[in-house]
Amino acid sequence: MKIIELKERWQFRMAEKEDLAEAACNSVEKASASGEWLTAQAPGCVHLDLMAHGKIPDPFLETNELAVQWVEGCEWLYKTSFKITEPQKNPARRYELQFNGIDTYAAIFLNNKKIAETSSMFIPFRFDVTEMVKKGTNSLLILFYSSYKCAKELENQYGALRGFFDQTRLYSRRAQYLTGWDWAPRLSGAGLWRPARVVQWESARILDAAALTLQLSAGLSRADMRVDILCEAIDEMEASIHAEILLDGKRIVSFDEPMRLSQEPQTLIKEISIDEPVLWKPRDLGEPRLHELLVQIRRNDDILDEKRIPFGIRTIRLNQDLDADGRKFLFEVNGEPVFMKGMNWVPADSFLPRIKEEDYREWAALAARANANCLRVWGGGVYEDDAFYRACDENGIFVWQDFMFSCGEYPEEEWFLNLVRREAEEQIRRLRNHPCVALWCGNNENEWLFAPEPRSRENYKGHKIFTELLPAVCAELDGTRPYWASSPHGGGDPNSPADGDRHNWEVWGNWRRYEEYAKDNGRFISEFGFQSVPRNRTIFAFTQERDHQLNSPSLQHHEKMTEGLGRMIRYLWSYVHLPRNLDELGYYSQMLQGEALKMGIQHWRSRKFKTAGALIWQFNDCWPAISWSLVDYFRRPKASYYYTRRAFAPILAALTFEPAADCNVSRPETVRGQVRCTLVNDLPEPQVGDAVLNVYTLKGVKIFERISSLCIPPNGSLSIGTFSLGGLWITQPGFEFITLRFMQNGRSVSEDTLLLQPVKYLQLSKPDWRHLRITPRSEREYEITLKSDIFIKCVKIFLNAQAWEDAALEKQSNAISPPIPEYSLDDNFFDLIPKQPKTIRCRFESDVPATLFKAALTFQTMNDLRVRPQSQ
């Protein structure tokens, strides 16, 4: 097999009326030879190519998005050429033109003759061009039609569908977020968003192969597997299929089977057993060990084709047994129940070709460091790149995989169903070998929004896609994972707290206090979220200095939710203070986001397996934005990332305040209720240690202590009591707070703090950093040890830009100050308990002298709101 990658010599230009007229006659000879052509990239997209030539401004900056909307209404021509060096005719040789991703409506011309049209971003297209290629130079031209115009024509023909945001998107099989969402800009373009190539193959080839785990024996001593191998040949032939399963390069099992091959693809299905299998396990429960499937087509002594495919041995089951609270929604992997801790994943860029393999690896590492074991690939984006799923496989992170339908009705005409069927077949075949993929889900919120009652479900458009077509294809090509029709989805109420998965938007969506999360006893919370503003460093990347203020048009343009900033300000007034500048807006909103998410996570984890999952909306952003994300577009974590990391830790100490009916947190004399104390263990081993429950004054005086020696059961939870405020000797709720720590060998493994009133009502003292200690480990790593005599709320550690610049210029007079390198902290935005030291590591991407680090190191806390200007 020989592959010619089509990534060189690409050019593009806007298509004119004459070009469209010529293309309608199935020729592009004149179009290819005329006009002003500019260099282009493949994979790529028209916006990136236009930016590269200065034809449009960067849409991420300021309000430039509005200035580039004309792009989506145009048609675009792309062309390149490739060479065939072999003799033109050979009956045992085939040439195939492959496109892994075309966005979206396109006509493809090879040597000035139209060979195909496409209408889906989600289908890899393969065309036999054996009779069309020639020896020497071959020309390839692609005419991209306006996706908006094509979808609008379909809408006019078949009728408008109900949906959120731009409803014309519902007729296009392309990433739905590209036409704008409440966190995404409208940047709808065209292009080859994934690689294109010419493949030359001879005699026979392997089209697909899969190794699927059917079941594990009761003691996990045997795995029953099914191996599927799909092959084709140019002419009928007798061949042998050789397959091996390897672990760490060593063969575990192998087989050989005769197979008669033909031009019609043939499938070999072989069931095998593996004794004492090494299993793929998710984070916290073990190692994510991967095997390799080696498949060869052999004839006589020749190997005609070969494929190597990584996979994992594991079973996944969705337990939906009835119990006292309704119906479970509990994932079991290899027979073990798993609490899913994670986030919803959206595409990491509005311009998908910019995302590289190393980006996916970094994102997966960030999720792993946040102690997440699940990412939900949301249904308004894309079926992600192979690199994304490989990274999740290797990190032991499950993937809840939506099919790409979101917040709308969808056509049920036969042409559309055929597109969806082909899309599903391609994507299931591509993804089924990845052990990380835990569930196929039909769509995001379609049922909840447009068929909230059972009697209306069969009447909403698209219903048969999610209840008939997709489950049938999943069963045919996979059958080893559960299928779930929609998210949320349950019994009579799609968003039921007693059955199925649930999206909690009662808090942020309905302007409720975040303590309401603790009243939600849903069985699996697959979406809940709270917004915040990103770091100043990120805001400064898309604004001019004149826009570094709260009411700037640029800042507001990057908040896509209606009334989003207004809602955030209202929450800040309720819990903290009204911000006076960007520093305070960022710090306050990030802290509040973290506190809100922590409230929900700790409540649901305290109910371990009654509630069996908590997936935050959302992990990431597709552009620099004000949104629900934990980590911004530049992969800079917000405060909520660190809050989540602590709340998702394998061992968790959790405090929950259950207020009395007449409790009013704005008045300390009416603060009444009880405190629930829980320890959670996600590890497979029991955890022995001490639970230390304390009450302190904000000044640091200890007024209550209770130490319990105990054992948290493996993969379980333990209630250590519910206490009245009086039982904890609390008499002044506005001046006292509660801590719970789980200690092992004198070390705090997990700790939680609970304030009984919002921060705005507390009398916090100014922090004293006289116990600060900085220990250089190298010029790229420093240890910061903090200790305080008083309680300090939400310690934010950062490097101050002005202090850095002053120190750098003092060290090198008349020199330009180098920018602060990107850095990471293993913890941040934490509460500091009186007299309890805490050590944090700060790591840099390049060397930083100790003098600069010490000069720029800065702390911001709720105790002392005075910060240097333009921090971060």
C-alpha positions in Angstrom: 0.0 0.0 0.0 1.3 3.4 -0.9 -0.1 6.7 0.5 0.2 10.2 -1.1 -0.8 12.8 1.6 -2.6 15.7 0.0 -1.2 18.5 2.2 1.0 20.4 -0.2 0.5 22.9 -3.0 -3.0 23.9 -2.0 -4.5 27.1 -3.3 -7.8 28.8 -2.9 -10.0 31.7 -4.0 -13.6 32.8 -3.8 -15.9 31.2 -6.4 -17.6 33.5 -8.8 -20.9 33.1 -10.7 -19.1 31.9 -13.8 -17.3 29.2 -11.7 -20.6 27.9 -10.3 -22.2 27.8 -13.8 -19.2 25.9 -15.2 -19.3 23.4 -12.2 -23.0 22.8 -12.8 -21.9 21.4 -16.2 -19.5 19.0 -14.4 -16.4 20.8 -15.5 -14.0 23.3 -13.9 -11.3 23.7 -16.5 -11.8 27.5 -16.8 -12.2 28.0 -13.1 -9.0 26.2 -12.4 -7.0 28.4 -14.8 -8.5 31.8 -14.0 -8.7 34.1 -11.0 -6.3 35.2 -8.3 -5.3 32.1 -6.3 -3.7 32.3 -2.8 -1.8 29.6 -1.0 -3.9 27.5 1.5 -3.4 24.8 4.1 -4.8 21.3 4.3 -6.1 20.3 6.7 -7.4 23.8 7.1 -10.4 26.1 6.8 -11.3 29.2 4.8 -11.1 31.5 7.8 -7.6 30.5 8.7 -6.5 30.8 5.0 -8.1 34.3 4.8 -6.4 35.3 8.0 -3.0 34.1 6.8 -3.3 36.5 3.8 -4.6 39.4 5.8 -8.0 39.3 4.1 -9.9 39.2 7.4 -9.0 40.2 10.9 -8.7 37.6 13.7 -12.3 36.9 14.6 -11.3 36.1 18.2 -10.1 39.7 18.8 -12.4 42.4 20.1 -15.7 42.3 18.1 -14.1 41.1 14.9 -16.4 38.1 14.7 -19.1 40.5 13.4 -16.8 41.7 10.6 -16.3 38.2 9.1 -19.8 37.0 8.8 -19.8 37.5 5.1 -17.4 34.5 4.7 -20.1 31.9 5.4 -22.3 33.2 2.6 -19.7 32.7 -0.1 -18.6 29.7 -2.2 -14.9 28.7 -2.2 -12.6 26.9 -4.6 -9.6 24.9 -3.5 -7.1 23.1 -5.7 -4.0 21.1 -5.6 -2.1 18.5 -7.7 -0.4 15.2 -7.1 1.8 12.8 -9.1 1.3 9.2 -10.0 4.7 7.6 -10.9 3.5 4.0 -11.6 2.3 2.8 -15.0 -1.2 3.9 -15.5 -2.9 0.5 -16.1 -2.5 -2.5 -13.8 -5.4 -4.8 -13.2 -4.2 -5.7 -9.7 -3.9 -2.1 -8.5 -6.5 0.4 -7.3 -6.4 4.1 -6.5 -8.7 5.6 -3.9 -9.2 9.3 -3.1 -9.9 9.6 0.7 -11.2 12.6 2.6 -11.3 12.1 6.4 -13.3 15.3 6.9 -15.0 17.7 4.4 -16.9 20.7 5.7 -19.5 20.2 4.3 -21.3 20.7 0.9 -18.7 20.1 -1.8 -18.3 19.1 -5.4 -15.0 17.2 -6.1 -13.3 17.4 -9.5 -10.4 15.2 -10.6 -8.6 16.2 -13.8 -11.5 18.6 -14.5 -14.2 16.0 -14.2 -16.7 15.8 -11.4 -16.4 12.6 -9.4 -18.6 13.2 -6.4 -20.6 15.5 -4.2 -20.6 15.5 -0.4 -23.0 16.7 2.2 -21.7 15.6 5.6 -18.9 16.8 7.8 -19.1 13.5 9.8 -18.5 11.0 7.1 -15.1 10.0 5.8 -15.5 9.8 2.0 -13.6 7.3 -0.2 -13.8 7.3 -3.9 -12.3 4.7 -6.4 -10.5 6.9 -8.9 -8.6 4.1 -10.6 -10.1 4.9 -14.0 -9.6 8.7 -13.6 -6.0 9.1 -12.4 -3.2 9.2 -14.9 0.6 8.8 -14.8 2.2 12.1 -14.1 0.5 15.2 -12.7 -3.2 15.0 -11.6 -5.3 18.0 -10.7 -7.8 18.1 -7.9 -10.3 20.9 -7.4 -13.0 21.1 -4.7 -15.9 23.6 -4.9 -17.2 24.3 -1.4 -20.8 25.6 -1.3 -22.1 27.8 1.4 -23.4 25.6 4.2 -25.9 28.2 5.3 -27.3 28.6 1.8 -27.6 24.8 1.3 -29.3 24.3 4.7 -31.6 27.2 4.0 -32.7 25.6 0.7 -33.5 22.4 2.5 -35.4 24.3 5.2 -37.4 26.0 2.5 -38.1 22.7 0.8 -39.1 20.6 3.8 -40.2 23.2 6.4 -38.7 24.8 9.5 -37.8 22.7 12.5 -37.9 23.7 16.1 -34.6 24.3 17.7 -32.4 26.7 19.7 -30.1 29.2 18.1 -29.9 29.1 14.3 -32.6 26.6 13.2 -31.3 26.2 9.7 -28.3 24.2 11.2 -30.7 21.3 11.9 -30.7 20.3 8.2 -26.9 20.1 8.0 -24.8 17.2 9.2 -22.0 19.4 10.5 -20.8 20.7 13.8 -23.8 22.5 15.2 -21.8 24.9 17.4 -20.2 26.5 14.3 -23.4 28.6 13.7 -23.1 30.0 17.3 -24.1 28.8 20.8 -24.4 30.4 24.2 -20.7 30.0 24.7 -19.5 29.9 21.0 -19.2 32.5 18.2 -20.7 32.1 14.8 -17.8 31.2 12.6 -19.2 28.9 9.9 -16.9 28.3 7.0 -15.7 25.5 4.7 -12.6 23.4 4.1 -10.8 20.1 4.5 -10.9 19.9 8.2 -9.2 16.5 8.4 -6.5 15.0 6.2 -7.0 14.0 2.5 -4.9 11.4 0.7 -4.6 9.2 -2.3 -4.2 5.5 -1.4 -2.8 3.0 -3.9 -3.5 -0.6 -2.9 -3.0 -4.0 -4.6 -4.7 -7.4 -4.5 -6.5 -7.2 -1.1 -6.8 -5.0 1.9 -8.2 -4.9 5.5 -10.9 -2.3 5.7 -11.6 -2.6 9.4 -10.9 -4.8 12.5 -12.1 -4.8 16.0 -11.6 -6.8 19.2 -14.6 -6.6 21.5 -15.0 -7.9 25.0 -18.2 -10.0 25.3 -18.0 -11.0 28.9 -15.7 -11.7 31.8 -16.0 -14.8 34.0 -17.1 -14.4 37.6 -13.6 -14.3 39.0 -12.2 -12.3 36.1 -10.0 -15.3 35.2 -11.3 -15.5 31.6 -12.3 -13.0 28.9 -14.6 -14.0 26.1 -13.8 -11.9 23.0 -15.1 -11.3 19.5 -12.8 -10.3 16.7 -14.4 -8.7 13.6 -12.3 -8.4 10.5 -13.6 -6.7 7.3 -11.7 -7.3 4.0 -12.0 -6.8 0.3 -10.0 -7.9 -2.8 -9.7 -6.7 -6.3 -10.4 -10.2 -7.7 -11.8 -13.2 -6.0 -9.1 -15.1 -4.2 -8.5 -17.7 -1.4 -6.5 -16.2 1.4 -5.7 -16.7 5.1 -6.5 -14.2 7.9 -3.9 -14.2 10.6 -4.6 -12.4 13.8 -2.7 -12.0 17.1 -3.5 -10.3 20.4 -0.4 -8.8 22.0 0.3 -7.2 25.4 3.5 -5.2 25.7 4.6 -6.7 22.4 4.2 -10.3 23.5 1.7 -12.6 21.8 -1.2 -13.7 24.1 -3.3 -15.6 21.6 -3.5 -16.0 17.8 -5.5 -17.7 15.2 -5.6 -18.3 11.4 -8.7 -18.6 9.4 -9.2 -19.2 5.7 -11.3 -16.6 3.9 -12.6 -16.2 0.4 -12.2 -12.6 -0.6 -14.0 -10.6 -3.4 -14.8 -7.1 -4.5 -17.7 -7.2 -2.1 -16.4 -6.6 1.4 -16.5 -9.8 3.5 -16.5 -10.0 7.3 -14.8 -12.6 9.4 -16.2 -13.0 12.9 -14.1 -15.1 15.4 -14.9 -15.7 19.0 -11.9 -16.4 21.3 -11.1 -16.7 25.0 -8.2 -15.2 26.9 -7.2 -16.7 30.2 -6.1 -14.5 33.1 -6.6 -11.3 31.1 -5.0 -8.1 32.0 -7.9 -5.6 32.1 -8.2 -2.0 31.2 -9.4 -0.1 34.3 -10.4 3.5 34.8 -8.6 6.0 37.0 -8.6 5.2 40.7 -9.6 1.5 40.2 -6.4 0.4 38.5 -4.2 0.7 35.4 -5.6 1.4 31.9 -3.7 -1.4 30.3 -3.9 -1.6 26.5 -3.5 -4.6 24.1 -2.8 -4.6 20.4 -4.7 -6.5 17.7 -2.5 -7.5 14.8 -4.3 -8.6 11.6 -2.8 -9.8 8.3 -4.1 -11.0 5.0 -1.8 -13.8 3.9 -1.5 -15.6 0.6 1.1 -18.3 0.1 4.2 -16.7 1.8 3.1 -13.1 1.1 1.5 -10.6 3.5 -0.9 -8.6 1.3 -2.0 -6.2 4.1 -1.6 -5.6 7.8 -3.2 -3.5 10.5 -2.3 -2.9 14.1 -5.1 -1.6 16.4 -4.8 -0.8 20.1 -7.7 -1.9 22.3 -8.6 -2.7 25.9 -10.1 -5.7 27.5 -13.0 -4.6 29.8 -16.7 -4.8 30.2 -19.1 -1.9 30.7 -22.7 -2.2 31.9 -25.3 0.4 32.8 -27.1 -0.9 35.9 -30.7 0.3 35.9 -32.1 -1.8 38.6 -35.0 -0.5 40.6 -34.3 0.6 44.2 -36.0 2.5 47.0 -35.3 5.9 45.3 -36.4 5.0 41.8 -34.1 3.5 39.2 -30.3 3.3 39.2 -28.1 4.9 36.6 -24.9 3.2 37.6 -22.0 2.3 35.4 -20.2 -0.9 36.2 -16.8 -1.7 34.6 -15.5 -5.2 34.9 -18.2 -5.8 37.4 -17.2 -2.9 39.7 -19.5 0.1 40.2 -17.9 3.4 39.2 -18.9 6.9 40.2 -18.3 9.0 37.1 -16.5 12.3 37.9 -15.9 14.6 35.0 -16.8 17.3 32.6 -18.6 18.0 29.4 -16.2 18.4 26.4 -16.8 20.9 23.6 -14.5 21.3 20.5 -11.3 23.0 21.7 -11.3 25.6 18.8 -13.8 27.2 16.5 -11.2 26.4 13.8 -10.9 22.6 14.2 -7.7 22.1 12.1 -5.7 24.1 14.7 -6.1 21.4 17.3 -3.1 19.1 17.2 -2.4 15.7 18.8 -0.3 17.3 21.5 -3.2 19.6 22.4 -5.5 16.6 23.0 -2.8 15.0 25.1 -2.5 18.2 27.2 -6.3 18.4 27.6 -6.5 14.8 28.7 -3.6 15.3 31.2 -5.4 18.4 32.6 -8.6 16.3 33.1 -6.5 13.5 34.7 -4.8 16.0 37.1 -8.3 17.2 38.0 -9.0 13.7 39.2 -11.7 13.3 36.5 -12.5 9.8 35.1 -15.1 10.8 32.5 -15.5 13.3 29.6 -18.8 13.7 27.9 -18.3 14.5 24.2 -21.3 16.9 23.8 -23.6 16.4 20.8 -23.3 19.9 19.3 -19.6 19.5 18.4 -17.8 16.7 16.5 -16.8 13.1 16.8 -13.3 13.9 18.1 -10.0 13.1 16.5 -8.4 9.6 17.2 -5.8 11.4 19.3 -8.5 12.5 21.8 -9.7 8.9 22.3 -6.2 7.5 22.5 -5.3 10.1 25.2 -8.5 9.1 27.2 -7.6 5.4 26.7 -4.1 6.0 28.1 -5.3 8.1 31.0 -8.1 5.8 32.1 -10.8 8.4 31.3 -14.2 7.2 30.2 -15.9 8.9 27.3 -19.7 9.4 27.2 -20.1 9.7 23.4 -23.1 11.7 22.1 -24.1 11.4 18.5 -23.9 14.8 16.9 -27.5 16.1 17.5 -28.3 18.9 19.9 -31.2 21.1 21.1 -33.5 20.7 18.2 -35.7 18.6 16.0 -34.1 16.8 13.0 -35.5 15.7 9.6 -36.9 12.2 9.1 -36.8 12.2 5.3 -35.2 9.1 3.8 -32.2 11.1 2.4 -31.4 12.4 5.9 -31.8 9.0 7.6 -29.4 7.5 5.0 -26.8 10.2 5.9 -27.2 9.5 9.6 -27.0 5.8 9.1 -23.7 6.1 7.2 -22.4 8.6 9.7 -23.2 6.2 12.6 -21.7 3.2 10.9 -18.4 5.1 10.2 -18.1 6.5 13.7 -19.0 3.3 15.6 -16.5 1.3 13.5 -13.8 4.0 14.2 -14.5 4.3 17.9 -15.5 0.8 19.1 -12.0 -0.4 19.8 -11.4 2.4 22.3 -12.0 1.0 25.8 -12.6 4.6 27.1 -15.9 4.8 25.1 -18.5 3.9 27.8 -21.8 4.8 26.2 -23.4 5.8 23.0 -26.0 8.6 23.5 -28.5 9.6 20.8 -28.5 13.4 21.3 -28.2 16.3 23.7 -31.5 17.7 25.2 -33.7 17.1 22.2 -36.2 15.0 24.1 -36.2 17.3 27.2 -36.8 20.4 25.1 -39.2 19.2 22.5 -40.9 16.1 24.0 -41.1 16.6 27.7 -44.2 14.3 28.1 -44.3 10.6 27.0 -47.3 11.2 24.7 -45.4 13.8 22.7 -42.3 11.8 22.1 -43.3 10.0 19.0 -44.4 13.2 17.4 -41.3 15.3 17.7 -39.2 15.3 14.5 -36.1 13.0 14.7 -37.6 10.6 17.2 -37.1 7.6 15.0 -33.4 8.4 14.6 -32.8 8.1 18.4 -35.2 5.2 19.2 -34.9 3.1 16.1 -32.0 3.9 13.7 -29.1 4.6 16.1 -29.8 1.8 18.6 -30.0 -0.7 15.7 -26.7 0.4 14.2 -25.0 0.3 17.7 -26.3 -3.2 18.3 -25.2 -4.4 14.9 -21.7 -3.0 15.0 -20.9 -3.0 18.7 -23.4 -4.4 21.2 -20.8 -4.3 24.0 -21.8 -0.8 25.3 -25.1 0.6 26.5 -27.1 2.9 24.2 -29.0 5.8 25.7 -31.6 7.7 23.6 -31.0 11.2 24.8 -29.5 13.3 27.6 -31.3 13.9 29.8 -33.5 10.9 29.5 -35.5 8.9 32.0 -39.1 7.8 32.7 -42.1 10.0 32.3 -40.0 13.1 32.8 -36.9 13.2 30.7 -35.2 15.2 33.4 -36.4 13.1 36.3 -34.5 13.0 39.6 -35.5 9.4 40.1 -34.8 7.8 36.8 -32.1 8.2 34.2 -29.6 11.0 33.8 -30.4 14.6 34.7 -29.3 18.2 33.7 -29.4 20.6 36.6 -30.0 24.1 35.2 -32.4 25.1 38.0 -29.5 26.9 39.7 -27.7 28.9 37.1 -30.6 28.9 34.6 -33.3 29.9 37.1 -31.1 32.3 39.1 -31.3 30.1 42.3 -28.8 30.0 45.1 -26.1 27.4 44.5 -27.0 25.7 47.9 -30.0 24.3 45.9 -27.6 21.8 44.4 -27.7 20.0 47.8 -31.4 19.4 47.3 -31.0 17.6 44.0 -31.0 13.8 44.5 -30.8 12.9 40.8 -29.4 9.5 39.9 -26.7 10.8 37.5 -26.1 14.5 36.9 -24.7 14.7 33.4 -24.8 18.6 33.2 -24.6 21.3 35.8 -22.6 24.6 35.6 -21.9 28.0 36.8 -20.2 30.8 34.8 -17.0 32.8 35.5 -14.7 35.3 33.8 -11.2 34.0 32.7 -7.9 35.4 33.9 -6.9 38.9 33.0 -4.1 37.5 30.9 -6.7 35.8 28.7 -9.0 38.9 28.6 -6.0 41.0 27.6 -5.3 38.6 24.7 -8.6 39.6 22.9 -9.0 43.2 24.0 -7.3 46.5 23.7 -6.2 48.4 26.8 -9.2 50.8 26.4 -11.5 47.8 26.9 -10.0 46.7 30.2 -13.1 47.7 32.1 -16.3 46.0 33.2 -18.6 47.5 30.6 -16.4 47.2 27.5 -18.1 46.1 24.2 -15.3 43.6 23.6 -15.7 41.9 27.0 -19.5 41.7 26.6 -19.2 40.4 23.1 -17.2 37.4 24.4 -20.1 36.5 26.7 -22.6 34.7 24.5 -25.2 33.9 27.0 -28.1 36.4 27.1 -27.9 38.3 30.3 -24.8 36.2 31.3 -22.8 39.1 32.8 -25.8 40.5 34.5 -26.6 37.2 36.0 -23.0 36.9 37.2 -23.1 40.4 38.8 -26.4 39.5 40.6 -24.8 36.3 42.1 -21.7 38.3 43.1 -23.9 40.8 45.0 -25.6 38.0 46.8 -22.5 36.2 47.9 -19.4 38.4 47.7 -19.3 42.1 46.7 -19.9 44.1 43.5 -16.6 44.1 41.5 -15.0 47.5 40.9 -12.6 46.3 38.1 -11.5 43.3 36.1 -9.3 42.0 38.8 -12.2 41.8 41.2 -14.6 40.5 38.6 -12.3 37.7 37.7 -11.4 36.7 41.2 -14.9 37.0 42.7 -16.6 35.1 39.8 -14.0 32.4 39.7 -14.2 31.8 43.4 -18.0 31.7 43.3 -18.0 29.3 40.4 -15.7 27.0 42.4 -17.8 27.2 45.5 -21.0 26.4 43.6 -19.5 23.4 41.8 -17.9 22.1 45.0 -21.4 22.3 46.6 -22.9 20.1 43.9 -20.0 17.6 43.6 -19.6 17.0 47.3 -23.4 16.5 47.8 -23.6 14.0 44.9 -20.4 12.1 45.9 -21.7 11.9 49.5 -24.6 10.0 48.0 -22.2 7.7 46.3 -24.0 5.2 44.0 -27.5 6.6 44.9 -26.2 9.4 42.7 -23.6 7.7 40.4 -22.1 10.6 38.4 -21.5 14.3 38.3 -20.3 15.8 34.9 -19.7 19.6 35.0 -20.7 21.9 32.2 -18.1 22.6 30.8 -14.5 21.6 30.8 -13.1 23.8 28.0 -13.8 26.6 25.5 -13.6 27.0 21.7 -12.4 30.6 21.9 -11.4 33.1 24.6 -14.7 33.7 26.4 -16.8 34.3 29.5 -18.4 30.9 30.0 -19.0 27.9 32.2 -15.6 26.4 31.5 -13.1 25.2 34.1 -10.1 25.9 31.8 -10.0 28.7 29.3 -9.2 28.5 25.6 -5.5 28.9 26.3 -5.6 26.0 28.8 -5.3 28.3 31.7 -7.1 26.8 34.7 -9.7 29.0 36.5 -10.3 28.7 40.3 -13.0 26.2 39.6 -10.5 23.8 38.2 -8.7 23.6 41.5 -11.9 23.4 43.5 -13.0 20.5 41.2 -9.6 18.8 41.6 -10.0 18.8 45.3 -13.7 17.8 45.2 -12.9 14.9 42.7 -10.0 13.6 44.7 -10.0 9.8 45.2 -10.5 10.3 49.0 -12.9 13.1 50.0 -13.8 14.7 53.3 -17.1 16.6 52.7 -19.1 18.9 54.9 -22.7 19.8 54.0 -24.9 22.3 55.8 -28.5 21.4 55.9 -30.3 24.6 56.9 -33.5 24.7 59.0 -36.7 25.9 57.3 -36.5 29.3 59.0 -32.7 29.8 58.4 -31.7 33.2 56.9 -28.0 33.3 56.1 -28.0 37.1 55.9 -28.8 37.3 59.6 -26.4 35.4 61.9 -29.0 35.1 64.7 -31.3 33.0 62.3 -28.6 30.7 61.0 -29.9 27.3 62.1 -29.6 23.7 60.8 -27.3 20.7 60.9 -24.0 19.7 59.4 -23.5 16.4 57.6 -20.0 14.9 57.6 -19.1 12.3 55.0 -15.9 10.5 53.9 -15.7 9.0 50.3 -13.2 6.6 49.0 -13.0 5.8 45.2 -9.9 3.6 45.6 -10.2 -0.3 45.5 -8.5 -0.6 48.9 -10.0 0.4 52.3 -8.6 3.6 53.8 -7.7 3.6 57.5 -7.1 7.0 59.2 -8.5 9.7 61.5 -11.4 12.0 60.8 -10.7 15.3 62.5 -13.7 17.6 62.9 -12.9 21.1 64.2 -14.6 24.4 64.8 -12.5 27.6 64.8 -13.1 31.3 65.1 -12.1 33.3 62.1 -9.3 34.6 64.2 -7.9 31.1 64.5 -9.1 30.0 68.0 -10.0 26.3 68.1 -13.3 25.9 70.0 -14.3 22.3 69.1 -12.4 19.1 68.1 -13.6 15.5 67.5 -11.2 12.8 66.3 -12.5 9.5 65.1 -10.3 6.6 64.0 -12.0 4.7 61.2 -11.9 2.8 58.0 -13.5 4.0 54.8 -14.7 0.9 52.8 -13.2 0.3 49.4 -14.9 2.1 46.6 -17.5 3.3 49.1 -18.5 6.1 51.5 -18.9 6.5 55.2 -21.1 8.9 57.2 -19.4 10.0 60.3 -22.4 11.9 61.7 -24.8 14.7 61.4 -24.4 17.5 64.0 -26.5 20.4 65.2 -24.7 23.7 65.4 -25.1 23.6 69.1 -23.5 20.2 69.2 -20.5 21.7 67.6 -20.4 24.5 70.2 -21.2 27.1 67.5 -22.7 30.2 69.0 -21.7 32.9 66.5 -22.1 31.6 62.9 -20.8 34.8 61.4 -17.5 34.5 63.3 -16.9 30.7 63.3 -16.3 28.0 60.7 -16.0 24.2 60.5 -13.3 22.0 59.1 -13.1 18.3 58.4 -9.8 16.5 57.6 -9.0 12.9 56.9 -5.5 12.2 58.2 -3.2 9.3 57.4 0.2 9.0 59.1 0.0 12.5 60.3 -0.7 13.9 56.8 -3.9 15.6 55.6 -5.2 13.5 52.7 -8.4 15.6 52.2 -9.9 18.6 54.0 -13.0 20.7 53.7 -14.1 24.0 55.2 -17.6 25.2 55.8 -18.7 28.8 56.3 -22.2 29.2 57.6 -22.7 32.6 56.0 -21.8 34.1 52.6 -18.3 35.7 52.5 -19.9 39.2 52.2 -21.2 39.0 55.8 -17.9 37.8 57.4 -15.4 39.9 59.3 -12.2 38.5 57.8 -8.9 39.7 59.1 -6.0 40.9 57.0 -3.6 38.0 56.2 -0.1 37.9 57.6 2.5 36.1 55.5 5.3 36.1 57.9 5.4 32.3 57.8 5.9 32.3 54.1 8.8 30.0 52.9 10.0 29.7 49.3 12.2 26.7 48.4 13.7 26.5 44.9 13.9 22.9 43.5 15.3 24.2 40.2 14.9 27.3 38.1 11.7 25.7 36.7 10.2 24.5 40.0 9.6 26.2 43.3 7.9 25.2 46.5 5.7 27.7 48.4 4.9 26.9 52.0 2.2 29.0 53.7 1.0 29.0 57.3 -1.3 31.4 59.0 -2.6 32.0 62.6 -6.0 33.0 61.2 -8.5 31.7 58.7 -7.7 32.9 55.1 -10.4 32.5 52.5 -9.5 31.5 48.9 -5.8 32.1 48.6 -5.0 32.8 45.0 -1.3 32.5 44.1 0.0 34.3 40.9 2.9 36.2 39.5 2.3 40.0 39.3 3.2 41.3 35.9 4.3 44.8 37.0 6.4 43.4 39.8 8.0 41.0 37.4 8.8 43.7 34.9 10.3 46.0 37.6 12.5 43.2 38.9 13.6 42.1 35.5 14.5 45.7 34.4 16.4 46.2 37.7 18.4 43.0 37.1 19.1 43.9 33.4 19.1 47.7 33.0 18.2 49.1 29.6 16.8 45.7 28.5 13.3 44.7 27.5 11.6 42.7 30.2 10.8 39.1 29.2 7.2 38.0 29.6 6.2 35.7 32.4 6.5 32.2 31.1 3.4 30.0 31.3 3.3 28.2 34.7 1.2 25.6 36.6 0.4 25.2 40.3 -0.6 21.9 41.8 -3.1 23.7 44.0 -4.6 27.2 44.1 -7.6 29.2 45.3 -7.7 27.2 48.6 -8.7 28.0 52.1 -5.9 28.1 54.7 -6.8 26.6 58.0 -5.2 28.2 61.1 -1.9 26.8 62.1 -2.0 24.2 59.3 1.0 24.6 56.9 0.3 24.0 53.2 2.9 23.5 50.5 2.3 24.2 46.8 4.6 23.5 43.8 4.9 26.0 41.0 6.3 24.7 37.7 7.4 26.8 34.7 7.9 26.0 31.0 11.3 27.7 31.0 13.9 28.9 33.5 12.9 31.6 36.0 15.6 33.0 38.4 14.7 32.9 42.1 15.0 36.7 42.4 12.3 37.2 39.7 10.1 34.6 41.2 10.2 36.0 44.7 9.7 39.5 43.5 6.6 38.7 41.4 5.0 36.2 43.8 1.7 37.6 44.9 -1.3 36.5 46.9 -4.9 37.6 46.6 -7.4 36.5 49.2 -10.9 37.4 50.3 -9.3 38.7 53.6 -7.5 41.4 51.8 -8.9 42.6 48.5 -6.1 45.1 47.8 -4.3 43.8 44.6 -1.7 45.3 42.3 -3.0 46.6 39.0 -3.1 44.3 36.0 -2.3 41.2 38.0 -1.8 37.7 36.6 
